């Protein structure tokens, strides 16, 4: 069942219950008030008749001290006929509660009379046929006799007004329910509109249209829900786009990895088959073995780099206090024997928070990439200096540079700007990908600024611990 229909049905039920209870209470309240008024009037009328009877009894000449039954009947008849109300009915009974006089139509039982005692009065509401009456009973003292006077007052009109009130209220209730149903149908449809729009948006997204957004038609809680849904849909779309990019990158990674494996394996298999299938002279045998060795080392380096990337992604860095000078001394010892390049080291002494081994790997890869991008004899500057946010390491070369559109891609695994040049120097496009993962463990990232034909500046920032003064420059 639809939400709008549920809202409509529940509203009708609440309205019907409210109108029914309030109508029943109101009509009954009016009825009981009118009935109490009629009972009071019946009791007052009984009192007036009692007083009139006692007065009339005093004016009756008697031979004895007691009022005779005949006189009682005569007085009762005069009281009945002397009334201006045609609906007055009365009955008189003696001390033994034996009826002495009764009006025509006074056909009720003696239950009320029997329970009435001397100097007391009582009443009840009874039904005789289709009519309703208030019956009253009261004792009367007349010339030494105790009599009982009963009256019947017709109150059928009060009950008829109650029945008419219920009929009118039922009609009004039905009319109010019909009118309320129409109004609530319009209101429930408007209230349920944001829900319908959300349902449509959900169906479209389930069908694959992740760019669809629900229209916000209100500013209440449902409007806020629509806004939150759209935020969720946007986050979902971004996540799906990211997953698609990751899947595409993984496919490209697998393709590049397969291609990178194919080239050295083809060389290894070809030269190995040549050595296996024919007898070569010493020079050709050496060249073949050298090709196999070189390509094998390339495969080994590539597998180690891949392993380092996997470990870096799943691992964590053990950050400790590390002297920046020790890192630069390590680089100088690593590349000091390389006479094909001019390495210039310039740094400010400082202490950084880093994993010494991992940061060594980052710096070695950056310097190695700078060497591969430079011509023999070129200058490579390795620098370290304090900045406001920490300590910055930079490696600058003056080599071939990187096109602007390629800068955002070079940190991807197996991506190489100049594939032929990289392979000629045993590169596999994994160094910067490894550096990216290691720096992520340190809360840092690579910053690359490059101009084709002029060179590249690559740097990263580490958190500094302590301050030391002085600059030092070492040149090799």
N, C-alpha and C positions, 0 to 999 in steps of 0.2 A: 504494500500500500504506500502511495506517495506521501511525502511529508506534508504537503499542502492539504491533502485529504484528511490525514490524521489530525492536523491542526484544526481543520474545519469541524470534524466530528467531535473532537474533544471540547471545542468551544461551544457547540450546540448542546452537548451533554451538560456542560457547566451552566449554560444559560437556562436550560430547561429545569435543572435541579434548583437553581437559585430562584427562578420565577415561581416554580411549584411550591417550594418551602415558604418563600415570602408571601405568596398569594394565600396559601393555606393559613399562615399565621395571621395575616391581615384580616381576611374574611371572618375567621373564627374570633378574632379579637373584637371586631365590630358586632358579631352575633352575640358573644358572651356579654358585652357591654349592654346591648339592647335587652337581652334576656334578664340580666340583673336589674335593669330599670323596671321591667314588667313585673318581676318578682317583688320589688319594693312597693310598686303601686298596688299589687295584689294584697300584700300584707297591710298596707295603709287602708285599703278598701275594707279588709276584714276588721281592722280596728274601728273604722268609722261605723260599720254595721253593728259591731259589738256595742259601741257606745249608744247607737240609735236604739238597739234592742233593749238595753238596760233602761234607757230613758222612757221608752214606750211602756215597759213593764211597770214602771213606777206610777204611770198614769192609768193603769187598768184597775177598776174597782174590784176588789176581791172580798169574798165572804170569810175567807180563811187566810192564814198567814202564808200559804204556799200558792205559787202561780200554777194555774191549771194547764193541762195539755192543750185544751181548746184555745185558751188565750195565747199560748205559745204559737200555735199554728196560725192564728189570726195575725199576730204581730209579724211572723215570718212572711206571710202572704203579702201584708202591706209593705214590708221592706222590699220584697221582690218587685211588686208592681209599681212601687214609688220610685224606682231607679230610672234615671235617664239613659242608662246603658242597657240596651236590649240583650247584651251578651252576659249579663250577670246571672249566675246560677248559685243557689245557696242550699244548704241543708242544715237542719237542727236536730240534735240528738239529746236524749235525757241523760240522767246520771249513770244509767246502765249502758249508755252508748247505743240505745235503741232509737232508731230514726223516728222522729215525730213529724218532720216536714221535709220535703225534698222538691226542688224545682224540676219541671219537666226537662229531661235531658241530662239530669245529674245521675249518671249511671255508673259511676266509678265504684271500686270496691271499698272496704272499710279499713284497709291497711293503715292509712295515715291517721284515721280516727282512733284506731286501737292503740297507736303508739303515742298519742297526745295525752298528757297528764294535766291535772288541774293546775291552773296558773302558768301554763306553758303554751307555746304556740309552735307549729311546725308547718312545713310546706314541701311540695315536690312538684316536678314537671312530669306530666303524664300525656299519653297519646290515646285518644278515643276515636277510633276509626281513622279518618284522614285529618283530624284536627288535633292541635296541641293545646294543653291547658296548664295553668299554674293552679294547683290545689293548695289551699291554706286551711288550717284548723286551729281554733283557739277556744279556750274555756270562757263561759259567760256566767256571771253571778246575777241572778234575778230573783228577788224576793225569797231568799233562802234556798233557791235551787241552783245547782251547778249544771249548766247546759254546755253543749259543744256546738260551735258555729263553724261550718265549712263553707268555703266559696270556691268557685271555678272561674278563672279568668282566661279567656281565649287569647292565646299568644301565637296562633298559627301564622300570622303575618311575619313575625320575627323569623320563623323557620323558612317561610317562603322567600324572605329577603336574603337569608343565608344561601339558599339554593340558587337564587338568581345571581348572587354575588359570585358563587363558584362557576356558574355558567358563563358569566361575563368574563371572569378572569381566565377561564379556559380558552375562550375565543381570543382574548388579548394575548395569552401565552402563545397560542398557535401563530397569531399574526406577528408577534415579536420574534418568534423562532424563524419564521419565513424571512422576515426582513433582516434579522441578524445573520441568517445563513448566507443571504446575498452579499451583505457587507463583509462578512468574514471570508467569503470565497474570494472577493477582490483583495482583501488584506492578506490572506494566506498566500495567494498567488504572487503578490508583490514581495512578501517576506521570503518566499521560496525561490524567487528568481535568482539570487546569488548562488543558491545551491544547484539549481539547474545549470547555470553557467559553469560552475565548478565541475559538474558531471560531464558536460560537453568537453571541457578542457581535459579532463581525465581520460575520456574516450579517445580524443585526438592524440594525446601523448602516448596512450597505450598502443595506438596504431602506428606510432613512430614519428609523429609530428612534434618534436621536442621544442620547437620554436614557438608553438602556440601558447598564448597567455589568456587567462580568464579576464573578462571585462569587470571592472570594479564599479558597482552601481550604487553603493551606499558607503557611509563612513562609520557604521556601527560595528558590532562584533563580527557580523558576517562579512562586512567590507574588509575588516582587519584580517579575517580568515582568507579572503580572496587575495589580499596583498601578500600574506605569508605563503600562500600556495604559489603565487607567481615567483616569489623569492626562491622557494624550494625548486620550482621548475627551472629557474635560471641556473641554480646551483647544479641541478641534475644535468641540464644541458651542457654546462661547462665540464662537469665530470665525464660525461659521455664523450665530449669532444677531446678531452684530455686522454681518455682511454683509447679513443680512435687514433689519436696522435701517437700514443705509446705503442699501439698495435702496429701502426705503420712504421714507427721507428724500429720496433722489434723485427718486423719483416725486412726492413732495410738493413738492420744489423745482421740478420741471418744471411741475407744475400751477400752483403759485404764480407762477412766472415767466410762464407763458402768460397767467394772469389779470392780472398786473401789466402785461403788454404790451397786452392786449386793451382795457383801459379807456382809456389815453391814445391808442391808435391809433384807437379808435372815435371819440373826440372830434376827433382830427386829421382823419380821413377825412371825418367829418360836416361840420365847419366848412369844410374845403377844398372839399368838393362844393358847399356852399352858396355860397361865394365864386365857384366855377367856373360854377355853373349859373344863377345869378340876379344881378340888380343890386341891391345893398344900399345903404342910405344910409350916410353916413360913420360914424355911431356904431356901427351893427351890423357894418360892415366892420372897424372897429377892435376891437370885442369878439371877433369871429371870429378875426382875426389874433392877438389877444392869447391866446385859448385855444390856438390852434395853437402859438404860441411857448412858452407855459407848459408844455404837455404835452410838447413837443419837448425842452425843457430837463430835464424830469423823466426822459424816456427817456435823455437824454445822461448825467445824473447816475447813473442806475441802471446803465447800461452801463459807466461809468467805475468804479463801485464793484465790479461783477462782475469787471472786469479786474484791479482792485487785489487782490481776494480770490484770484484764480487766480495772480497773480504772487507773492503772499505765501505761498501754499501750496507753490509750486515754488522759491521763492527762498531767500535766506539774509540775515541781518542783518549789517551791517558795524558791529560794536560799537566805539565810541570813547568817550573821555571827553567828557561833555556836562555843562554847567553847568545845574543845576535852575533857576536864576534866569532863564537865557535862554529856557527853555521857558515859564515863566510870563509873561515879557515878550512873547513871541510871542502867547500867548493874549490878553493885554491889548490888544495891537494889533489882533488879529482881531476881538474882540468889544467893543472900546471904543466903537465907533460905535452899538452897539445900545442905544438908550435905553429899550427896552421891558422890560428886565430889570435887576436890581441884581446885579452880579458882585462878589464879595468874594474877593480873592486873599490867601492866607496860606501862607508857606513858609519853611523853613529852608534857608539856602544850603548847597549840597553839590554834589559831582561824581558823576555816575552813568555807568555803562557802557551805552550805548544807540546805536541808529541814529537820529540827530537827526530826519531827515525822517519816518521811520515812527512814532516816538513823538509827533511833532507831529500826525500823522493820527489817532492814537488819542485824544489829548487833545481835539482839535477835534471828533471824533465824539461823545465823551462830553459835552462842553459843549453841543453842538448838540442831542443827545437830551434833555439836562436842560431846555434852553430849550423844546423842543417839548412836553415833559410838564408845563410850568408855565404858569400864567396870567400875562398881562402884568403887569409890575411886581413879580413874585416875586423872591425872593432865591436866588441860586445861589452856593454856596461851592466854590472850587477851592483845595485845600490840598496841601502837601507837607511831610513831616517824616520825620526819621530814626527807624528802629525797629531792633530787634536784628538782624534779617535783612537790612536794606538801607534803601532809601528808598521810602516809600509815597506815591503820588499818589492823591488822592480828589476826586470831584466829587459834591456833594450838592445835590439840589433839594428843594423842598417842594411838589411837584405832586401829580399824581393817584396816583402809586405803582403798584406791580405786584403782582397777586395771587400768593400763595406758589406755587400750582401752575403759574404761568406763568414763574417765574424761570428754571427750567432750560431753557426753550425759546427765550428771547428772543435767544440767540446764534445761532440757526439762521437761515440766509438766507431772507429774505422773510417771516419771522415777525414779526407786529405784534400787540401786545396790543389796541390800539384802532385798527382798520384805518381807520375813517372819519376819525379825528382825525389819524392819520399821513399819510393821503393828502391831507388838506386842507392839510398843511404840507409837501407834496412829499416825504414819506418813502416808502421802499420796503422797509424792514426789512433793510437790508444793512449798516448801520453797525457794529453790535455783532459781526456775523459777521466783518467785516474786522478789527476790534480783536482778536478772539480769535486770528485767524491771525497777526497781527503780534506779539502778546505771546508766542505760542508760540515764535516765532523768538528771543525774548529770554529764554526759559526761565521765563516768567511766565504768569499767567492773570488773568481778571477775577474780582473778588470783589464780589458784589451783595447788598445788604441793603435790603429795601424793605418798606414798610407802606402798604397801600392808603389813600388819602386823606391821608397824612402826608408822603409823599415817598420818595426813593430815594437811597441812597449806593452809588456805584460806585467801586472802587479797584483798584490793581494795585501790585505790588512790583518794583523794579529793584535790581540790584546796585550798591552804592555804592563809589566809589573816592575815598579820602581823607576827612578830617573837617574841618569848619569850624564855628566857634562863632557863636552869635548868631542871633536871629530877626528877621524882617522882615515887615511887613504892609503891603499896598498895597490900597487900596479905590478902586473906581470907582463 
